[in-house]
Amino acid sequence: MLSTEPVDLMKERQKKEPEVVLKERAERFEKAVELKKPDRVPLMIFTCGHVFAKWYRLSDVFFNYDTLREAVVKFVEDFPVDILITAPAAEGFILSLALSEAPDVAPLVRFLSGPMHDVLKDKYTRWPGRELPSNFTFQFLGGEFMKPEEYGKLIEDPVDFVNNVVLPRACEKLGAPGTKQYSATMARLALEGLRFINALGSINASIAKLGMPSLPITFAYAPLDIIGDFLRHPTGAMIDIRRRPSDVKAATERLVEPILKVAFALKPAGAKYAFIPLHLNEMLSPKLYNEFYWPHLRRIIVELYNNGIKSFILFEGDHTPHLETILELPKGWGIGVFERADIRKVKEVLGGHTCIAGGIPTSLLIGGTPEKIEEYVKKLIEDVGKDGGFILAPGVAEVDPSTPEANIRSLINAVLKYGYI
């Protein structure tokens, strides 16, 4: 007997009329972003690929683009959410920054894929089947590749400093600038980046046949996170804020321009959203956040908005102490995806101003029962979703592969049952 659960009916519908479903999903998402009330609360899942360990060995997923495509397609076939954002690679914005003067190339290396790691042998990341067991997900370690006394060189020319000093220290296979090895490795990196981008294009085409839209996206970054993630390690950045405050402020100011160059590189291709993950935000007190972090991030968001690009920000950790600052942005500036902040409190502060996403604790998905998940989602939609401007999502966290399939189905069922409000 065929199941009549909403999730199974949607699975059949996206097979039979994918064009109609794709249009509905895209319009549903866009209305939420525009702070309007869509026909139903959208459900979004964000993954860097860890969830695919439910079915595939991760060393295959991250190093074989055909396997990656199969994994994404299987997820969409089994779990018909409204938006699936797949970023199956590690943080690599420093590479785009290094190539910011070449906007035709910079977006190719925004994310660091497994094969790109093989090209560079970078110290920022570790990968399954390489430095890690074959079914572990990749890890981003960051690192300290700039000495505190080198801030002056970073401030003088950040792009030159990253190319000539930081990357040779961080990437074992790169070699010294100006050598044949350096030039050959950078060429191989660009070619591998092109292969990765083409693979993502193939994946998007495959899931479009199942009614899954893709976001026209570009990339930006918070300047202080560049320092914390790629140059000084978060610990070093926090120390520098206290010991070298003027250097940190000058460096973050100088990083704004190359970050915006990377972000605008894809505008001619139709990018409508700029993906920005935040990392040091949770570590800073409101005083330090407002002094060292927020001013330049705000400038980037506003500049993008004024040029027709809305930001898609992952507010990682608990961003509650900084919620009020978001009201300084233009109404409708973009999407805020919140990891651990109380989504009801977020809605109370930002409702009608910012499209907010989140609300589903990963712990509930892993350890809850289908009944508890359905009850939780129903109540959350009643409390937060009535007036629009809301996207239901498990924050910025992965859907852990240990999550029972029945629980993911229950999440989708609950949205399909109670999301039409």
C-alpha positions in Angstrom: 0.0 0.0 0.0 1.4 3.4 -1.0 2.1 5.8 1.9 -0.1 8.9 2.0 2.2 10.8 4.3 2.8 14.4 3.1 6.6 13.7 2.6 5.9 10.8 0.3 3.3 12.7 -1.7 5.8 15.5 -2.1 8.4 13.0 -3.3 6.1 11.8 -6.0 5.0 15.3 -6.9 8.6 16.5 -7.4 9.2 13.6 -9.7 6.0 14.1 -11.8 6.0 18.0 -12.1 9.5 19.2 -11.2 9.2 22.5 -13.0 6.1 23.5 -11.1 7.6 22.4 -7.8 10.8 24.3 -8.5 8.9 27.5 -9.3 6.8 27.1 -6.1 9.9 26.5 -3.9 11.8 29.5 -5.4 8.9 31.8 -5.0 8.3 30.6 -1.4 11.9 31.3 -0.5 12.1 34.7 -2.2 8.8 35.9 -0.5 10.3 35.0 2.9 13.5 36.9 2.1 11.4 39.9 1.0 9.6 39.8 4.4 6.4 38.8 2.8 4.1 35.9 3.8 4.7 32.9 1.4 2.1 30.3 0.8 3.9 28.1 3.3 6.9 28.4 5.7 9.9 27.2 3.7 12.2 24.5 5.0 15.9 24.9 4.3 18.8 22.5 5.0 22.4 23.5 4.9 25.1 20.9 4.6 28.9 20.7 4.0 28.4 17.0 3.1 28.7 15.3 6.5 25.1 14.0 6.3 26.0 12.0 3.2 27.9 9.6 5.4 24.4 8.0 5.9 24.9 6.3 2.5 28.5 6.9 1.2 32.1 6.8 2.4 33.1 10.5 2.9 36.5 10.0 1.3 34.6 9.2 -1.9 32.1 12.0 -1.4 34.7 14.7 -1.1 37.2 13.4 -3.7 34.9 12.0 -6.4 32.5 14.6 -7.8 30.3 11.9 -9.4 29.8 10.3 -6.0 29.1 13.7 -4.6 26.4 14.3 -7.2 24.8 10.9 -6.4 24.8 11.8 -2.7 23.1 15.1 -3.2 20.5 13.7 -5.6 19.7 10.9 -3.2 19.2 13.4 -0.3 16.8 15.4 -2.5 14.9 12.3 -3.6 14.5 11.0 0.0 14.0 14.3 1.8 12.1 16.8 -0.3 12.9 20.1 1.5 12.3 23.5 -0.1 16.0 24.6 -0.3 19.1 22.4 0.0 22.3 24.4 0.2 25.3 22.2 -0.3 28.8 23.4 0.4 30.9 20.2 0.2 34.2 21.9 0.8 36.2 23.7 3.5 36.6 27.4 4.2 38.9 28.8 1.6 38.2 32.5 1.3 41.9 33.4 1.7 42.5 31.9 -1.7 39.8 34.1 -3.3 41.3 37.1 -1.5 44.7 36.3 -2.9 43.2 36.4 -6.4 40.9 39.3 -5.8 42.6 41.3 -8.5 41.6 38.6 -11.0 37.8 38.5 -10.6 37.4 35.9 -13.4 39.4 33.5 -11.3 38.8 34.4 -7.6 35.4 32.7 -7.3 36.8 29.4 -8.5 38.8 29.0 -5.3 36.3 30.4 -2.8 35.9 26.9 -1.2 38.7 24.4 -0.7 37.7 21.0 -2.0 39.4 17.8 -1.3 41.2 17.7 -4.6 42.3 21.3 -4.1 43.7 20.3 -0.8 45.8 17.7 -2.6 47.1 20.3 -5.0 48.1 22.7 -2.2 48.7 20.4 0.8 47.3 23.2 2.9 47.7 23.3 6.7 44.3 24.9 7.2 42.3 21.7 6.7 42.4 17.9 7.2 40.5 15.4 5.0 39.0 11.9 5.1 41.3 9.4 3.4 44.2 11.8 3.8 45.0 13.1 7.3 41.7 11.6 8.7 40.0 8.2 8.6 38.0 7.6 5.5 34.6 8.2 7.0 35.3 11.3 9.0 34.2 14.6 7.7 36.8 17.2 6.8 38.0 19.6 9.5 38.9 23.3 9.2 41.7 24.0 11.7 42.7 27.5 10.7 46.2 28.5 11.8 48.7 31.1 12.6 50.6 32.1 9.5 51.3 35.8 10.3 53.5 37.1 13.1 52.1 40.0 15.1 54.9 42.2 14.0 53.9 41.7 10.4 50.7 43.7 10.6 52.4 46.6 8.9 53.0 44.5 5.8 49.4 43.3 5.8 48.2 46.9 6.1 50.5 48.1 3.4 49.2 45.6 0.8 46.9 42.8 2.0 46.7 41.0 -1.3 50.4 41.0 -1.9 51.1 39.9 1.7 48.7 37.0 1.4 50.3 35.8 -1.9 53.9 36.3 -0.9 53.9 35.5 2.8 50.8 33.8 4.1 50.0 31.2 1.4 53.6 29.9 1.1 53.6 29.3 4.8 50.2 27.7 4.9 50.5 25.5 1.7 53.3 22.9 1.6 53.2 22.4 -2.2 53.0 26.0 -3.2 56.7 26.9 -3.0 58.3 30.3 -3.0 56.6 33.2 -4.9 58.1 33.7 -8.4 59.3 30.2 -8.8 58.1 27.7 -11.4 56.6 25.6 -8.6 54.5 28.5 -7.3 53.2 29.3 -10.8 52.4 25.7 -11.6 50.7 25.0 -8.3 48.5 28.1 -8.7 47.6 27.1 -12.2 46.7 23.6 -11.0 44.6 25.1 -8.2 42.6 27.2 -10.7 42.0 24.2 -12.9 40.9 22.1 -9.9 38.7 25.0 -8.8 37.1 25.1 -12.3 36.4 21.3 -12.0 34.8 21.8 -8.7 32.6 24.7 -9.9 31.6 22.7 -13.0 30.7 19.7 -10.7 28.5 22.0 -8.6 26.8 23.2 -11.8 26.1 19.6 -12.7 24.7 18.9 -9.3 22.4 21.9 -9.5 21.2 20.8 -12.9 20.5 17.3 -11.6 18.5 18.4 -8.6 16.6 21.0 -10.7 15.1 17.9 -12.4 13.6 17.1 -9.0 12.2 20.6 -8.5 15.1 21.9 -6.3 16.1 25.5 -7.0 19.6 26.8 -6.6 20.5 30.2 -5.2 22.4 32.6 -7.4 25.2 33.3 -4.9 28.5 35.1 -4.5 30.8 35.3 -1.5 32.0 37.8 1.1 33.6 37.7 4.6 34.0 39.6 7.8 37.4 41.3 7.8 38.2 40.3 11.4 37.4 36.7 10.6 40.1 36.8 7.8 42.6 37.6 10.6 41.2 35.0 13.0 40.6 32.2 10.6 43.6 32.4 8.2 46.3 34.7 9.6 46.6 34.7 13.4 44.2 32.0 14.6 41.3 33.1 16.8 43.5 33.1 19.9 46.0 35.3 18.2 43.3 37.7 16.9 41.8 38.0 20.4 45.2 38.8 21.9 45.9 41.3 19.1 42.7 43.2 19.8 44.0 44.0 23.2 47.7 44.4 22.5 47.6 45.9 19.0 44.2 47.5 18.6 45.3 50.1 16.1 46.9 47.5 13.9 43.8 45.3 14.0 41.6 48.3 13.1 43.8 49.4 10.2 44.1 45.8 8.9 40.3 45.2 8.9 39.9 48.5 7.1 42.3 47.5 4.4 40.7 44.1 3.9 37.3 45.6 3.0 38.2 46.5 -0.6 39.6 43.1 -1.7 36.6 41.3 0.0 34.2 43.4 -1.9 36.1 42.8 -5.2 35.6 39.0 -4.6 31.9 39.6 -3.7 31.2 41.6 -6.9 33.1 39.2 -9.1 29.9 37.2 -9.7 27.5 40.1 -10.0 27.7 40.0 -13.8 26.7 36.3 -13.7 23.5 37.2 -11.8 24.4 36.7 -8.2 21.7 37.9 -5.9 23.0 36.7 -2.5 26.4 36.9 -0.8 27.2 34.0 1.5 29.0 35.2 4.7 29.8 32.9 7.6 30.6 34.6 10.9 33.1 33.0 13.3 34.5 35.4 15.9 31.1 37.0 16.6 30.3 34.8 19.5 33.8 35.3 21.1 33.5 39.0 21.4 31.7 41.1 24.1 29.3 43.7 22.7 31.9 46.4 23.3 34.6 44.6 21.3 32.2 43.4 18.7 31.0 47.0 18.0 34.6 48.3 18.0 36.5 45.7 15.9 34.0 43.4 14.1 30.7 45.0 13.3 31.7 48.4 11.6 33.5 46.8 8.6 31.0 43.9 8.3 28.2 46.4 8.3 29.9 48.4 5.6 30.3 45.3 3.4 26.6 44.2 3.9 25.4 47.7 3.1 27.6 48.1 0.1 26.4 44.8 -1.3 22.8 45.7 -0.7 23.2 49.1 -2.4 24.5 47.2 -5.4 21.6 44.7 -5.6 23.1 41.8 -3.6 21.5 40.7 -0.4 23.6 39.0 2.2 23.1 35.4 3.4 24.8 35.3 6.8 25.4 32.4 9.0 25.4 33.9 12.6 27.3 31.0 14.1 27.2 30.4 17.8 24.9 32.5 20.0 24.5 35.9 18.4 22.0 37.1 21.0 24.2 39.8 22.5 24.6 41.5 19.1 21.0 41.2 17.8 20.2 44.9 18.1 23.1 45.9 15.8 21.4 44.1 12.9 18.7 46.8 13.1 21.3 49.3 11.8 21.1 47.6 8.4 18.6 48.5 5.8 15.2 46.8 6.1 15.2 43.6 4.0 19.0 43.5 3.7 19.1 39.7 3.5 18.9 36.5 5.5 20.2 35.8 8.9 20.6 32.1 9.7 21.0 31.7 13.5 22.7 28.7 15.1 22.0 28.8 18.8 20.2 32.1 19.4 16.6 31.7 20.7 14.7 32.1 17.4 11.6 33.5 19.2 13.8 36.2 20.7 15.4 36.8 17.3 11.9 37.2 15.8 10.9 39.6 18.6 13.8 41.8 17.8 14.2 41.5 14.1 10.7 40.6 12.9 9.6 42.8 9.9 13.2 43.9 9.4 15.3 40.8 8.7 14.4 37.4 7.2 15.4 35.0 9.9 16.2 31.3 9.5 16.7 28.5 12.1 14.8 27.2 15.0 15.4 23.5 14.8 17.9 22.2 17.4 20.2 19.5 16.1 19.8 17.6 19.4 16.1 17.3 18.7 16.6 15.8 15.3 19.2 13.3 16.6 17.6 12.3 19.9 14.0 13.3 19.6 11.1 11.1 18.5 9.0 11.8 15.4 6.1 12.8 17.6 8.2 15.3 19.6 9.6 16.8 16.4 6.2 17.3 14.9 4.9 18.9 18.1 7.9 21.2 18.3 7.7 22.3 14.7 3.9 23.0 14.9 4.4 25.2 17.9 7.4 27.0 16.4 5.5 27.8 13.2 2.6 29.2 15.3 4.9 31.4 17.3 7.4 32.6 14.6 6.0 31.8 11.1 2.7 33.6 11.0 3.8 36.9 9.6 6.3 35.8 7.0 10.0 36.6 6.9 10.8 33.2 8.4 12.6 30.1 7.0 12.6 27.0 9.1 16.1 25.4 9.3 18.4 23.5 11.7 20.4 26.6 12.2 23.8 26.5 10.6 24.5 23.0 11.9 24.9 19.9 9.9 22.2 17.2 9.8 24.3 14.6 11.6 24.4 11.3 9.7 23.3 9.6 12.9 20.0 11.4 12.7 17.2 8.8 12.2 15.6 9.0 8.8 12.2 8.9 10.5 13.1 12.1 12.3 14.0 13.9 9.1 10.8 12.7 7.5 8.9 13.9 10.6 10.4 17.4 10.2 9.3 17.6 6.6 5.9 16.2 7.4 5.3 18.7 10.1 6.2 21.6 7.7 3.9 20.2 5.1 1.1 19.8 7.6 1.3 23.0 9.6 3.3 25.4 7.5 0.3 26.7 5.5 -0.7 29.5 7.9 
